[in-house]
Amino acid sequence: MRDTIKTRMREHGIEGRVSEALLAHVPPGIVGTYDHAELLPQRRDALEWWSGELARILAGDPEKGTGEPRRRAARR
């Protein structure tokens, strides 16, 4: 599920650092050491957009989704 959220947010144009913060990822190296921005307004906007996407998918909106979850191929 985390990969789906990350991918959909990227496709929608949400900044990588915002989606990374939502997934509780800490930036590597010096950036993670010095940049402690919480990005709360951006995170709120991203989550509001995502909740709308989920509502459309669950409602079976034909332009956004079928209402049926995608099945992953079995791993060997």
DRENPA-3360 file (N, C-alpha, C; in nm, 2 decimals, always signed):
BEGIN
1 = MRDTIKTR = +0.08/-0.12/+0.00/+0.00/+0.00/+0.00/+0.09/+0.13/+0.00 ~ +0.20/+0.12/+0.07/+0.28/+0.24/+0.08/+0.34/+0.27/-0.06 ~ +0.37/+0.17/-0.14/+0.42/+0.20/-0.27/+0.32/+0.26/-0.36 ~ +0.19/+0.22/-0.34/+0.08/+0.27/-0.42/+0.06/+0.42/-0.39 ~ +0.06/+0.45/-0.26/+0.05/+0.59/-0.22/+0.16/+0.68/-0.27 ~ +0.28/+0.63/-0.26/+0.40/+0.71/-0.31/+0.39/+0.73/-0.46 ~ +0.36/+0.63/-0.53/+0.35/+0.63/-0.68/+0.24/+0.73/-0.72 ~ +0.12/+0.72/-0.66/+0.01/+0.80/-0.70/+0.04/+0.95/-0.67;
9 = MREHGIEG = +0.10/+0.97/-0.55/+0.13/+1.11/-0.52/+0.23/+1.17/-0.62 ~ +0.33/+1.09/-0.66/+0.43/+1.14/-0.75/+0.36/+1.17/-0.89 ~ +0.27/+1.08/-0.93/+0.20/+1.10/-1.06/+0.11/+1.23/-1.05 ~ +0.06/+1.26/-0.93/-0.02/+1.38/-0.91/+0.07/+1.51/-0.90 ~ +0.20/+1.49/-0.88/+0.29/+1.61/-0.87/+0.32/+1.65/-0.73 ~ +0.29/+1.57/-0.63/+0.32/+1.60/-0.50/+0.47/+1.58/-0.48 ~ +0.54/+1.68/-0.42/+0.68/+1.68/-0.40/+0.73/+1.55/-0.33 ~ +0.84/+1.50/-0.37/+0.89/+1.38/-0.31/+0.92/+1.39/-0.16;
17 = RVSEALLA = +0.97/+1.51/-0.12/+1.00/+1.53/+0.03/+0.87/+1.53/+0.11 ~ +0.76/+1.57/+0.05/+0.63/+1.57/+0.12/+0.58/+1.42/+0.14 ~ +0.58/+1.35/+0.03/+0.54/+1.21/+0.04/+0.63/+1.12/+0.12 ~ +0.76/+1.16/+0.12/+0.85/+1.08/+0.21/+0.82/+1.11/+0.35 ~ +0.79/+1.24/+0.39/+0.76/+1.27/+0.52/+0.63/+1.20/+0.57 ~ +0.53/+1.19/+0.48/+0.41/+1.12/+0.51/+0.43/+0.97/+0.54 ~ +0.53/+0.91/+0.47/+0.57/+0.77/+0.49/+0.67/+0.76/+0.61 ~ +0.70/+0.87/+0.68/+0.79/+0.87/+0.79/+0.93/+0.83/+0.75;
25 = HVPPGIVG = +0.97/+0.86/+0.63/+1.11/+0.84/+0.59/+1.19/+0.96/+0.62 ~ +1.31/+0.93/+0.67/+1.41/+1.04/+0.71/+1.50/+1.05/+0.59 ~ +1.53/+1.18/+0.54/+1.62/+1.19/+0.43/+1.76/+1.14/+0.47 ~ +1.83/+1.08/+0.38/+1.96/+1.03/+0.42/+2.07/+1.14/+0.43 ~ +2.17/+1.11/+0.50/+2.29/+1.20/+0.50/+2.27/+1.34/+0.57 ~ +2.34/+1.43/+0.51/+2.34/+1.57/+0.57/+2.20/+1.63/+0.57 ~ +2.12/+1.60/+0.47/+1.99/+1.66/+0.46/+1.91/+1.62/+0.58 ~ +1.91/+1.49/+0.61/+1.83/+1.44/+0.73/+1.89/+1.49/+0.86;
33 = TYDHAELL = +2.01/+1.53/+0.86/+2.07/+1.58/+0.98/+2.03/+1.72/+1.01 ~ +2.02/+1.80/+0.91/+1.99/+1.94/+0.93/+1.85/+1.99/+0.89 ~ +1.78/+1.92/+0.81/+1.65/+1.97/+0.77/+1.54/+1.89/+0.85 ~ +1.48/+1.97/+0.94/+1.38/+1.91/+1.02/+1.24/+1.97/+1.00 ~ +1.22/+2.02/+0.88/+1.09/+2.08/+0.84/+0.98/+1.98/+0.85 ~ +0.87/+2.01/+0.91/+0.76/+1.92/+0.92/+0.67/+1.92/+0.80 ~ +0.67/+2.03/+0.72/+0.59/+2.04/+0.60/+0.44/+2.01/+0.63 ~ +0.39/+2.06/+0.74/+0.25/+2.03/+0.78/+0.15/+2.08/+0.68;
41 = PQRRDALE = +0.15/+2.20/+0.63/+0.05/+2.24/+0.53/+0.05/+2.15/+0.40 ~ +0.18/+2.12/+0.35/+0.19/+2.04/+0.23/+0.14/+1.90/+0.26 ~ +0.17/+1.84/+0.38/+0.13/+1.71/+0.41/-0.02/+1.70/+0.42 ~ -0.08/+1.81/+0.48/-0.23/+1.81/+0.49/-0.29/+1.81/+0.35 ~ -0.24/+1.90/+0.26/-0.29/+1.91/+0.13/-0.28/+1.77/+0.05 ~ -0.17/+1.70/+0.07/-0.15/+1.57/+0.01/-0.25/+1.47/+0.06 ~ -0.27/+1.47/+0.19/-0.36/+1.37/+0.25/-0.51/+1.40/+0.21 ~ -0.54/+1.53/+0.20/-0.68/+1.57/+0.15/-0.70/+1.52/+0.01;
49 = WWSGELAR = -0.60/+1.54/-0.08/-0.61/+1.49/-0.21/-0.62/+1.34/-0.21 ~ -0.54/+1.27/-0.13/-0.54/+1.12/-0.13/-0.68/+1.07/-0.08 ~ -0.74/+1.14/+0.02/-0.87/+1.09/+0.07/-0.97/+1.11/-0.04 ~ -0.96/+1.21/-0.12/-1.05/+1.23/-0.24/-1.04/+1.11/-0.34 ~ -0.91/+1.08/-0.36/-0.88/+0.97/-0.45/-0.94/+0.84/-0.40 ~ -0.92/+0.81/-0.27/-0.98/+0.69/-0.22/-1.13/+0.69/-0.22 ~ -1.19/+0.80/-0.20/-1.34/+0.81/-0.20/-1.39/+0.78/-0.35 ~ -1.32/+0.83/-0.45/-1.36/+0.81/-0.59/-1.34/+0.66/-0.62;
57 = ILAGDPEK = -1.23/+0.60/-0.58/-1.20/+0.46/-0.61/-1.31/+0.37/-0.54 ~ -1.34/+0.40/-0.42/-1.44/+0.32/-0.34/-1.58/+0.33/-0.40 ~ -1.60/+0.45/-0.46/-1.74/+0.48/-0.52/-1.75/+0.41/-0.66 ~ -1.64/+0.36/-0.71/-1.64/+0.30/-0.84/-1.64/+0.40/-0.95 ~ -1.58/+0.52/-0.93/-1.58/+0.62/-1.04/-1.50/+0.56/-1.16 ~ -1.57/+0.55/-1.27/-1.51/+0.48/-1.39/-1.38/+0.56/-1.44 ~ -1.37/+0.69/-1.41/-1.25/+0.76/-1.46/-1.13/+0.75/-1.37 ~ -1.15/+0.71/-1.25/-1.04/+0.70/-1.15/-1.01/+0.56/-1.11;
65 = GTGEPRRR = -1.11/+0.47/-1.12/-1.09/+0.34/-1.07/-1.21/+0.25/-1.08 ~ -1.20/+0.13/-1.06/-1.32/+0.04/-1.08/-1.39/+0.01/-0.94 ~ -1.32/+0.05/-0.83/-1.37/+0.01/-0.70/-1.31/-0.12/-0.66 ~ -1.25/-0.19/-0.75/-1.19/-0.32/-0.72/-1.04/-0.30/-0.70 ~ -0.98/-0.37/-0.60/-0.84/-0.35/-0.58/-0.76/-0.42/-0.69 ~ -0.65/-0.37/-0.72/-0.56/-0.43/-0.82/-0.50/-0.55/-0.75 ~ -0.48/-0.66/-0.83/-0.41/-0.78/-0.78/-0.27/-0.78/-0.82 ~ -0.18/-0.81/-0.73/-0.04/-0.82/-0.77/-0.01/-0.96/-0.82;
73 = AARR = +0.08/-0.97/-0.91/+0.13/-1.10/-0.96/+0.19/-1.17/-0.85 ~ +0.17/-1.30/-0.84/+0.24/-1.38/-0.74/+0.39/-1.38/-0.76 ~ +0.46/-1.37/-0.65/+0.60/-1.37/-0.65/+0.65/-1.51/-0.64 ~ +0.76/-1.54/-0.71/+0.82/-1.68/-0.70/+0.94/-1.68/-0.63;
% end
